[in-house]
Amino acid sequence: MTPQEIINGVRNKNRQLTDKNDELKVLIEEFSMATADYRIERAKKILDLKSQGHPVTLIKELANGDKNIAELKYKMMVAEGVYNACRSAINNIRISIDSYRSILTWLRAELNSGD
């Protein structure tokens, strides 16, 4: 690998990192909205079930078993998974950048030792 290839690789990874950070901002908002939607609708369902006189010990299970609530929880969990995958990708890009830097440092040391 030439120093120029390494520098180009670092530039490419920096561009990817910027793109992923922009994507992460969107995913944070989507995850937050999905969480809010789930929690609000679940709270409404719990209050509805209480007002219908269901036993207190069953209310949470009944609310969680509601099709709409289960779908909202699914959407929330998917949004969380995508968010976490993006964070992992960002970490992997950072590791790649560090690897490029290490290779570049090693090449520099090799060039200087040949003098």
C-alpha positions in Angstrom: 0.0 0.0 0.0 1.4 3.4 -1.0 1.1 6.4 1.3 -1.2 8.0 -1.3 -3.5 5.0 -1.2 -3.6 5.2 2.6 -4.3 8.9 2.6 -7.1 8.3 0.0 -8.5 5.5 2.2 -8.5 7.9 5.3 -10.3 10.5 3.2 -12.9 8.0 2.1 -13.4 6.7 5.6 -13.8 10.3 6.9 -16.5 10.9 4.3 -18.2 7.7 5.3 -18.0 8.7 8.9 -19.6 12.1 8.2 -22.4 10.4 6.2 -23.0 7.9 9.0 -23.1 10.6 11.6 -25.8 12.4 9.6 -27.7 9.2 9.3 -27.4 8.6 13.0 -29.1 12.0 13.7 -32.1 10.8 11.7 -32.2 7.4 13.3 -32.1 8.9 16.8 -35.1 11.0 15.9 -37.0 7.9 14.4 -36.1 5.8 17.5 -37.3 8.5 19.8 -40.6 9.0 18.0 -41.2 5.3 17.8 -40.5 5.0 21.6 -42.8 8.0 22.3 -45.6 6.6 20.2 -45.4 3.2 21.9 -45.3 4.6 25.4 -48.2 7.0 24.8 -50.5 4.4 23.2 -49.6 1.8 25.9 -50.4 4.2 28.7 -53.8 5.0 27.0 -54.5 1.3 26.7 -53.7 0.7 30.3 -56.0 3.5 31.4 -58.7 2.1 29.1 -58.4 -1.3 30.6 -58.4 0.1 34.1 -61.6 2.0 33.4 -63.2 -1.2 32.1 -62.6 -2.8 35.5 -60.0 -5.5 34.5 -58.0 -7.0 37.3 -54.9 -4.9 38.1 -52.6 -7.9 37.9 -53.7 -8.6 34.2 -53.8 -5.0 32.9 -50.1 -4.8 31.7 -50.3 -8.2 30.0 -53.6 -7.3 28.3 -52.1 -4.0 27.1 -49.0 -5.7 25.8 -51.1 -8.3 24.0 -53.1 -5.6 22.1 -52.3 -5.8 18.4 -51.7 -2.0 18.0 -49.5 -1.9 21.1 -47.5 -4.9 19.9 -47.0 -3.4 16.5 -45.8 -0.1 18.0 -43.4 -2.0 20.2 -42.1 -3.9 17.1 -41.5 -0.6 15.3 -39.7 0.8 18.3 -37.5 -2.3 18.6 -36.7 -2.2 14.9 -35.8 1.5 15.1 -33.6 0.7 18.1 -31.9 -2.1 16.2 -31.2 0.1 13.1 -29.9 2.9 15.4 -27.5 0.4 17.2 -26.4 -1.0 13.8 -25.5 2.6 12.7 -23.6 3.2 15.9 -21.7 0.0 15.3 -20.9 1.0 11.7 -19.6 4.3 13.0 -17.3 2.5 15.4 -16.1 0.2 12.6 -15.3 3.2 10.4 -13.3 4.8 13.3 -11.3 1.6 13.7 -10.6 1.6 10.0 -9.3 5.1 10.2 -7.1 4.2 13.1 -5.7 1.2 11.2 -4.9 3.5 8.2 -3.1 5.9 10.6 -1.1 3.0 12.1 0.0 1.8 8.7 0.9 5.3 7.7 2.9 5.8 10.8 4.7 2.4 10.2 5.5 3.4 6.6 6.9 6.8 7.8 9.1 5.0 10.3 10.3 2.6 7.6 11.1 5.4 5.3 13.0 7.3 8.0 14.9 4.2 9.1 16.2 3.8 5.6 18.0 7.2 5.7 
